[in-house]
Amino acid sequence: MPDMRGPRSSLNAASAGERPRFREEFADFLAFVKRPRLAPRMRRGAYSYRRLCQGKPRYASLEWLGGAAAPRFFCWLLVLWGINLLLLGPLAASVATASGAQRRLDVLHLSWFHVVVWAPVIEEMVFRFGLRRPAAAVWLLPVMIAAMLMRPSFAAAVSVALACGGIAGVLAWRRYRWPRRWLRRYRNAFPVIFHVATLAFALLHLFNFRLGSTAWAWLPLLVLPQWATGLVLGWMRVRFGIGASIILHACFNAGPMALLWFLQTYAPGALDG
């Protein structure tokens, strides 16, 4: 397999010693969006659970979330909530009102399982798992796309998990991998692939609307929140792994669900109209 490592970023350099600060992670994210590349990746050993436990027993259980350190992880969560709540969310809502687009989904009747478990796992596997595992994604993608068309349920989740586990087992048994020349081409095309995957993730959420006669020019503005969120999730997946992007996605979705639950329980009049 060809060497996909590149020059060490400030993020990876910091991980060799102490954890990088959030501003270093944010600078790495901006550089990544400008020029997406597969390397470097945060080294697992630098944030090992054992090392995190040393001298910090009270916080050790909080500091391993899908490969990302918890304080930085929650910083990203707050950034995404802030950008969507204060800027992109209101902008998309204004565009929807001006263009006549209407929401298809009733967010007040969506289940926690659908929003916090099903959607994050399926969407991350469809749009971001293949960023680092393109060979395996070719085989897993049909199953995950079929899962997107299913009604979320425990039985459907078990079926999808078994199908993916079977495919992964066969690929591991056969030691399936792409030829070097294919991987080299993929690495060269990765910037385009990353941004196409992010755009596709955003455009998927157009199905949340009844567009009617909405002009095509309005459509990208309706999914600006998903596009910005997808950039962060894609960076998180490449730098920290698919587990980190799934957890961040799930926690991001859990915020609005918790807010709606609070309003329904303690201030139901705020949701009228």
Secondary structure, DSSP 8 states (H G I E B T S, - for coil): ------S--HHHHHHTSS---HHHHHHHHHHHHHS--S-----GGGG-HHHHHTT-TTTGGGS-BTTB-HHHHHHHHHHHHHHIIIIIHHHHHHHHHHHT-EE-S-GGG--HIIIIIIHHHHHHHHHTGGGT-HHHHHHHHHHHHHHHTS---HHHHHHHHHHHHHHHHHHHHHT----HHHHHHHHHHHHHHHHHHHHHHHHHGGGGEE-TT--GGGHHHHTHHHHHHHHHHHHHHHHH-HHHHHHHHHHHHHHHHHHHHHHHHH-GGGG--
